[in-house]
């Protein structure tokens, strides 16, 4: 971590995040002790309360990690930090409440203590982050968090890189100079940055000047030159990065991986894989089963209302595309009069649509017609949260005109989703509306977490079910 008596920017960020974790633990402990003192007017903490505080620490640090609280780039975004820490802290106390209930110890705890702990803890988290945000701003102003970078190369890749660093990432990267083996014939500077010499000069420069990173920005097709440069740079204790050719900047890089000993750039990864996939599957099956049992009386009443309102089946079945673009049969409560269906031409429901029954209109406005899809979730074809599945005809229509439309099918479709709680549901009478919906779906896929799922499910009854665009 210490190089030439100096902590570099990357190590400083690591230290800051570590200190924040320690501060959060201290907030949980101190808030719990102070809350007990406020309620009982004594510092003599009983053993059961002490165990509760220890459990809170263990649970909270995990919920904070799931909520992506410890992402350095987000530490100065106070609104985002407030939302994430609030969710994680509330989830922690709810978990403690459930634990106390199942261990039959809930009567031993004061409700006033719990409320005070909730408020004091939240206040402590926010105050820590406000103070840290101000300090980060000071460090950035003083250049403490800017990484010192030397660039190798003076051609087009280097020019594009230097322009990008100057306009987009100036606060995070400070270019100390450019080095190129043809320094004598190129000129004194590139994009306003001095050419300080050759690669051999860089090796001498690195011995006496603090450097965080060296970026090689020369054409990849010049493989012999790349090998020569990288071999020379093996002698310096500094991070060395290889900048792609400018055309490769548009690739969605996910890092490098070794395949049979060959380093390869990972462009796409399967989302929600490994233990995350197991966690989401467990979440879906358990919650879907509980909801079906709890909502059984409501489901029976809706089924009876449909039968009394118009002739035809209670459930409506429709082919849609699911995970990996495989067709699935989606269940819904029937909301329209029975008529022959052409899966190649499915008009979307519109305001005052004559096909919709009286009961169906109410079900569509409240999204209660979607409840039978809990059966799809139990069957493993759908998820509680994910991109909404569209009719086959609509899928094929929009796949032709919207980039990345079919990327929605990298995960299972959901009963509700990030697009729905942000108001993008109901009729999509223009490609732009569908394009915005797709953008929200892809954001969800790339940023999935258990906390994100729970947030969407909690928002759905308030903003996802009832919507002016649903008819």
Beta strands, then each sheet from edge to edge (+ up, - down):
strand 1: 2-3
strand 2: 6-7
strand 3: 147-152
strand 4: 173-179
strand 5: 189-190
strand 6: 193-197
strand 7: 213-216
strand 8: 239-242
strand 9: 256-259
strand 10: 262-265
strand 11: 315-321
strand 12: 327-333
strand 13: 383-385
strand 14: 414-416
sheet 1: 1+ 2-
sheet 2: 5+ 6- 4- 3- 7- 8-
sheet 3: 9+ 10-
sheet 4: 11+ 12-
sheet 5: 13+ 14+
end
